Amino acid sequence: MATPIKATPILSGSSSRKFNQVLVSEQTQKVSTQERQRIQSLVEKVLTKKVAK
């Protein structure tokens, strides 16, 4: 039998302000192109090693 879904709590006051600040900061923190390329090359290295085994 499925577990019932709980109601989502409503944020108000300082919790709401803190939540909105976190959302804004996460939207502005983008990964640079260099960092993205570095991560992609590491992923490719790991995947090729798994396939080679």
DOTOR-655311 format. One record per residue (C-alpha): x, y, z; residue in three letters. Coordinates in steps of 0.001 Angstrom, whole numbers, plus 500000, padded with zeros to 6 digits. Layout:
<sites>
XYZALA
...
</sites>
This chain:
<sites>
500000500000500000MET
501289503462499140ALA
502448505911501777THR
500146508930502032PRO
501590512241500879ILE
501960514813503637LYS
500741518370503161ALA
503440520877502239THR
503986523344505083PRO
503406527031504417ILE
506415529225505136LEU
505951532600506738SER
508039535228508446GLY
511793534717508706SER
511595531183507281SER
509982532554504139SER
512595535301503752ARG
515451532828504248LYS
513944530406501717PHE
513564533176499119ASN
517153534351499689GLN
518430530820499085VAL
516403530575495867LEU
517789533865494558VAL
521383532966495428SER
521085529570493716GLU
519720531178490562GLN
522667533563490336THR
525384530962491035GLN
526116529553487590LYS
528904527126486748VAL
531566528708484557SER
532290527293481119THR
535778526206482209GLN
534416524404485260GLU
531726522719483169ARG
534347521487480676GLN
536538520201483516ARG
533631518286485034ILE
532612516869481650GLN
536141515629480942SER
536266513917484346LEU
532923512244483691VAL
534133511024480306GLU
537309509601481885LYS
535317507706484502VAL
532832506363481968LEU
535546505179479567THR
537288503341482401LYS
534041501560483324LYS
533430500537479708VAL
537017499328479251ALA
536765496847482144LYS
</sites>
